[in-house]
């Protein structure tokens, strides 16, 4: 069945990708998503860190006020890791031939998986400097990360990028950047709902009802499993990057390949955490 024509699909909302401009300086919603995501993440992290009873031995990985110090680290690590990840995983031949383009972030090339690795490394280094438990910091990051993911995917939708394959479903959207102008899966919204909102609610239950932070590594593992399964599922209806296409015979995407080790790592963390006695108050 062919994809519905533009007049039978949901219209793309009339939202300018540029949030505001001051003279020649323009601020895009995508940049604001990063800033607001880190800011809200720091606020939520402060609330979690201040509830010492949630943590193993009443010992959060660092003090609540230090969440704002780490927010600076987080912003740098996400941007640097995301950019390096995109260069290595998604378009290495191009950047090998044009090395100065690595620093041209105006092309929008960022990899979530690279940003995740950068954030994890920054969290471990920061926590070791503070004398805390790095596993507990990974749990903290797993608890707050869905906030940023949801905002980032919403910004992808506003930018009309990373959209899905053609669909005949009634909620198909015609994106203004699509040269074919056919209805497509709003895969950005799928990811915002699954990797963002739903995963946040699941982890909120684990942290506050099941006291999962008392088992270092558990929340980080649940986040990794939830993210990886959601990303792998959505990739089946999301268009792959044009320069890569489908891999391994035309049925896997790079996003799915990179999510598999995250899934396995998450399972390993959950097994590790659940085979150890939980700390109590």
C-alpha positions as a Python dict, from the first residue, in 0.01 Angstrom:
ca = {
    (1, 'X'): (0, 0, 0),
    (2, 'X'): (137, 339, -92),
    (3, 'X'): (189, 612, 164),
    (4, 'X'): (-96, 862, 186),
    (5, 'X'): (-58, 1189, 6),
    (6, 'X'): (12, 1510, 193),
    (7, 'X'): (-350, 1616, 213),
    (8, 'X'): (-444, 1295, 399),
    (9, 'X'): (-171, 1319, 664),
    (10, 'X'): (-129, 1524, 978),
    (11, 'X'): (12, 1869, 901),
    (12, 'X'): (352, 1953, 1038),
    (13, 'X'): (316, 2213, 1317),
    (14, 'X'): (415, 2565, 1222),
    (15, 'X'): (710, 2593, 1461),
    (16, 'X'): (1022, 2781, 1359),
    (17, 'X'): (1337, 2577, 1443),
    (18, 'X'): (1487, 2907, 1564),
    (19, 'X'): (1349, 2988, 1908),
    (20, 'X'): (1463, 3351, 1899),
    (21, 'X'): (1726, 3572, 1742),
    (22, 'X'): (1915, 3877, 1863),
    (23, 'X'): (2059, 4046, 1558),
    (24, 'X'): (2267, 3790, 1368),
    (25, 'X'): (2274, 3558, 1671),
    (26, 'X'): (2006, 3287, 1644),
    (27, 'X'): (1921, 3035, 1915),
    (28, 'X'): (1763, 2713, 1795),
    (29, 'X'): (1521, 2495, 1990),
    (30, 'X'): (1775, 2214, 1961),
    (31, 'X'): (2035, 2412, 2155),
    (32, 'X'): (1775, 2509, 2413),
    (33, 'X'): (1681, 2142, 2452),
    (34, 'X'): (2040, 2067, 2556),
    (35, 'X'): (2055, 2358, 2798),
    (36, 'X'): (1713, 2302, 2954),
    (37, 'X'): (1770, 1926, 2966),
    (38, 'X'): (2093, 1966, 3162),
    (39, 'X'): (1934, 2232, 3385),
    (40, 'X'): (1627, 2025, 3470),
    (41, 'X'): (1849, 1721, 3509),
    (42, 'X'): (2064, 1906, 3762),
    (43, 'X'): (1756, 2015, 3958),
    (44, 'X'): (1618, 1662, 3967),
    (45, 'X'): (1961, 1527, 4058),
    (46, 'X'): (1973, 1767, 4353),
    (47, 'X'): (1641, 1631, 4479),
    (48, 'X'): (1761, 1273, 4451),
    (49, 'X'): (2096, 1348, 4616),
    (50, 'X'): (1927, 1530, 4903),
    (51, 'X'): (1717, 1221, 4986),
    (52, 'X'): (1997, 1027, 5155),
    (53, 'X'): (1759, 750, 5257),
    (54, 'X'): (1728, 652, 4892),
    (55, 'X'): (2096, 564, 4865),
    (56, 'X'): (2307, 272, 4979),
    (57, 'X'): (2431, 337, 5333),
    (58, 'X'): (2270, 682, 5324),
    (59, 'X'): (2561, 789, 5105),
    (60, 'X'): (2483, 958, 4771),
    (61, 'X'): (2781, 972, 4532),
    (62, 'X'): (2831, 1346, 4594),
    (63, 'X'): (2661, 1635, 4765),
    (64, 'X'): (2340, 1793, 4626),
    (65, 'X'): (2497, 2135, 4562),
    (66, 'X'): (2770, 1968, 4355),
    (67, 'X'): (2510, 1870, 4096),
    (68, 'X'): (2555, 2216, 3942),
    (69, 'X'): (2931, 2163, 3924),
    (70, 'X'): (2874, 1839, 3743),
    (71, 'X'): (2619, 2001, 3510),
    (72, 'X'): (2907, 2190, 3347),
    (73, 'X'): (3096, 1865, 3303),
    (74, 'X'): (2783, 1702, 3167),
    (75, 'X'): (2727, 1968, 2901),
    (76, 'X'): (3085, 1946, 2775),
    (77, 'X'): (3095, 1566, 2782),
    (78, 'X'): (2766, 1529, 2596),
    (79, 'X'): (2869, 1768, 2320),
    (80, 'X'): (3224, 1636, 2283),
    (81, 'X'): (3124, 1270, 2314),
    (82, 'X'): (2828, 1315, 2084),
    (83, 'X'): (3040, 1478, 1817),
    (84, 'X'): (3321, 1221, 1840),
    (85, 'X'): (3066, 942, 1830),
    (86, 'X'): (2904, 1079, 1517),
    (87, 'X'): (3241, 1117, 1345),
    (88, 'X'): (3352, 762, 1433),
    (89, 'X'): (3023, 573, 1402),
    (90, 'X'): (2829, 752, 1130),
    (91, 'X'): (3055, 931, 881),
    (92, 'X'): (3421, 840, 937),
    (93, 'X'): (3524, 829, 566),
    (94, 'X'): (3400, 1184, 509),
    (95, 'X'): (3575, 1326, 816),
    (96, 'X'): (3893, 1132, 743),
    (97, 'X'): (3902, 1308, 406),
    (98, 'X'): (3794, 1643, 556),
    (99, 'X'): (3942, 1653, 909),
    (100, 'X'): (3867, 2022, 970),
    (101, 'X'): (3496, 1949, 927),
    (102, 'X'): (3509, 1759, 1255),
    (103, 'X'): (3486, 2097, 1429),
    (104, 'X'): (3199, 2222, 1213),
    (105, 'X'): (2914, 2138, 1447),
    (106, 'X'): (2674, 2350, 1239),
    (107, 'X'): (2604, 2039, 1030),
    (108, 'X'): (2417, 1898, 1331),
    (109, 'X'): (2610, 1571, 1340),
    (110, 'X'): (2571, 1430, 1692),
    (111, 'X'): (2549, 1072, 1818),
    (112, 'X'): (2343, 989, 2126),
    (113, 'X'): (2557, 683, 2194),
    (114, 'X'): (2873, 893, 2183),
    (115, 'X'): (2716, 1148, 2417),
    (116, 'X'): (2621, 866, 2657),
    (117, 'X'): (2979, 737, 2666),
    (118, 'X'): (3112, 1089, 2723),
    (119, 'X'): (2866, 1149, 3006),
    (120, 'X'): (2952, 819, 3174),
    (121, 'X'): (3324, 892, 3160),
    (122, 'X'): (3271, 1242, 3301),
    (123, 'X'): (3050, 1105, 3580),
    (124, 'X'): (3306, 843, 3683),
    (125, 'X'): (3593, 1093, 3685),
    (126, 'X'): (3390, 1352, 3877),
    (127, 'X'): (3277, 1100, 4138),
    (128, 'X'): (3622, 957, 4195),
    (129, 'X'): (3743, 1311, 4256),
    (130, 'X'): (3466, 1351, 4517),
    (131, 'X'): (3535, 1014, 4678),
    (132, 'X'): (3191, 867, 4596),
    (133, 'X'): (3073, 543, 4438),
    (134, 'X'): (3093, 566, 4055),
    (135, 'X'): (2818, 305, 4018),
    (136, 'X'): (2584, 527, 4218),
    (137, 'X'): (2667, 816, 3987),
    (138, 'X'): (2575, 601, 3688),
    (139, 'X'): (2246, 530, 3866),
    (140, 'X'): (2195, 903, 3911),
    (141, 'X'): (2262, 965, 3543),
    (142, 'X'): (2021, 688, 3450),
    (143, 'X'): (1750, 851, 3661),
    (144, 'X'): (1787, 1198, 3508),
    (145, 'X'): (1886, 1117, 3149),
    (146, 'X'): (1530, 1051, 3023),
    (147, 'X'): (1452, 1418, 3083),
    (148, 'X'): (1717, 1532, 2838),
    (149, 'X'): (1637, 1254, 2591),
    (150, 'X'): (1272, 1355, 2576),
    (151, 'X'): (1355, 1722, 2516),
    (152, 'X'): (1618, 1633, 2258),
    (153, 'X'): (1380, 1414, 2059),
    (154, 'X'): (1112, 1682, 2069),
    (155, 'X'): (1372, 1922, 1929),
    (156, 'X'): (1450, 1669, 1654),
    (157, 'X'): (1081, 1678, 1563),
    (158, 'X'): (1077, 2059, 1553),
    (159, 'X'): (1385, 2047, 1328),
    (160, 'X'): (1202, 1798, 1100),
    (161, 'X'): (1502, 1565, 1114),
    (162, 'X'): (1554, 1195, 1189),
    (163, 'X'): (1202, 1116, 1076),
    (164, 'X'): (1065, 773, 999),
    (165, 'X'): (975, 559, 702),
    (166, 'X'): (658, 620, 498),
    (167, 'X'): (339, 507, 668),
    (168, 'X'): (-33, 482, 603),
    (169, 'X'): (-115, 513, 972),
    (170, 'X'): (-349, 804, 1057),
    (171, 'X'): (-82, 987, 1259),
    (172, 'X'): (167, 999, 974),
    (173, 'X'): (329, 1340, 933),
    (174, 'X'): (454, 1515, 620),
    (175, 'X'): (783, 1680, 715),
    (176, 'X'): (880, 2000, 532),
    (177, 'X'): (1236, 1871, 483),
    (178, 'X'): (1119, 1550, 313),
    (179, 'X'): (1187, 1570, -64),
    (180, 'X'): (915, 1310, -133),
    (181, 'X'): (651, 1491, 76),
    (182, 'X'): (479, 1172, 192),
    (183, 'X'): (338, 1080, 532),
    (184, 'X'): (604, 935, 760),
    (185, 'X'): (630, 788, 1107),
    (186, 'X'): (705, 1067, 1359),
    (187, 'X'): (981, 849, 1501),
    (188, 'X'): (1118, 1139, 1706),
    (189, 'X'): (793, 1144, 1905),
    (190, 'X'): (804, 767, 1948),
    (191, 'X'): (1149, 801, 2102),
    (192, 'X'): (1047, 1096, 2318),
    (193, 'X'): (761, 887, 2458),
    (194, 'X'): (952, 561, 2506),
    (195, 'X'): (1310, 664, 2587),
    (196, 'X'): (1195, 979, 2765),
    (197, 'X'): (858, 983, 2940),
    (198, 'X'): (793, 611, 2986),
    (199, 'X'): (1150, 531, 3092),
    (200, 'X'): (1147, 822, 3339),
    (201, 'X'): (827, 689, 3502),
    (202, 'X'): (964, 334, 3523),
    (203, 'X'): (1287, 451, 3684),
    (204, 'X'): (1098, 685, 3916),
    (205, 'X'): (910, 380, 4047),
    (206, 'X'): (1239, 192, 4091),
    (207, 'X'): (1411, 477, 4277),
    (208, 'X'): (1128, 588, 4506),
    (209, 'X'): (906, 282, 4554),
    (210, 'X'): (1146, -10, 4513),
    (211, 'X'): (1445, 181, 4662),
    (212, 'X'): (1660, 66, 4373),
    (213, 'X'): (1935, 319, 4444),
    (214, 'X'): (2031, 106, 4742),
    (215, 'X'): (2160, -150, 4493),
    (216, 'X'): (2439, 37, 4307),
    (217, 'X'): (2420, -31, 3935),
    (218, 'X'): (2054, -135, 3926),
    (219, 'X'): (1903, 192, 3804),
    (220, 'X'): (2181, 239, 3549),
    (221, 'X'): (2118, -113, 3421),
    (222, 'X'): (1743, -59, 3395),
    (223, 'X'): (1801, 266, 3208),
    (224, 'X'): (2040, 95, 2965),
    (225, 'X'): (1796, -190, 2899),
    (226, 'X'): (1499, 44, 2859),
    (227, 'X'): (1683, 281, 2630),
    (228, 'X'): (1834, 6, 2415),
    (229, 'X'): (1507, -184, 2367),
    (230, 'X'): (1320, 138, 2284),
    (231, 'X'): (1583, 254, 2038),
    (232, 'X'): (1608, -84, 1867),
    (233, 'X'): (1229, -100, 1830),
    (234, 'X'): (1190, 253, 1690),
    (235, 'X'): (1477, 203, 1446),
    (236, 'X'): (1257, -44, 1255),
    (237, 'X'): (1038, 250, 1146),
    (238, 'X'): (1303, 524, 1144),
    (239, 'X'): (1502, 602, 832),
    (240, 'X'): (1874, 520, 865),
    (241, 'X'): (2136, 785, 803),
    (242, 'X'): (2162, 843, 429),
    (243, 'X'): (2538, 792, 413),
    (244, 'X'): (2512, 453, 588),
    (245, 'X'): (2178, 304, 490),
    (246, 'X'): (2087, -37, 624),
    (247, 'X'): (2364, -270, 739),
    (248, 'X'): (2425, -645, 727),
    (249, 'X'): (2202, -737, 437),
    (250, 'X'): (1959, -450, 469),
    (251, 'X'): (1783, -516, 799),
    (252, 'X'): (1990, -349, 1073),
    (253, 'X'): (2075, 15, 1134),
    (254, 'X'): (2379, 165, 1303),
    (255, 'X'): (2154, 280, 1589),
    (256, 'X'): (2051, -81, 1652),
    (257, 'X'): (2407, -208, 1632),
    (258, 'X'): (2529, 51, 1883),
    (259, 'X'): (2236, -23, 2115),
    (260, 'X'): (2315, -393, 2144),
    (261, 'X'): (2622, -350, 2370),
    (262, 'X'): (2423, -103, 2579),
    (263, 'X'): (2154, -369, 2621),
    (264, 'X'): (2408, -634, 2720),
    (265, 'X'): (2581, -393, 2958),
    (266, 'X'): (2247, -309, 3117),
    (267, 'X'): (2167, -675, 3174),
    (268, 'X'): (2510, -722, 3329),
    (269, 'X'): (2459, -429, 3566),
    (270, 'X'): (2116, -556, 3676),
    (271, 'X'): (2255, -905, 3743),
    (272, 'X'): (2549, -756, 3932),
    (273, 'X'): (2325, -534, 4146),
    (274, 'X'): (2063, -800, 4221),
    (275, 'X'): (2318, -1061, 4331),
    (276, 'X'): (2444, -836, 4608),
    (277, 'X'): (2277, -761, 4936),
    (278, 'X'): (2104, -422, 4928),
    (279, 'X'): (2216, -158, 5174),
    (280, 'X'): (1947, -43, 5416),
    (281, 'X'): (1904, 258, 5640),
}
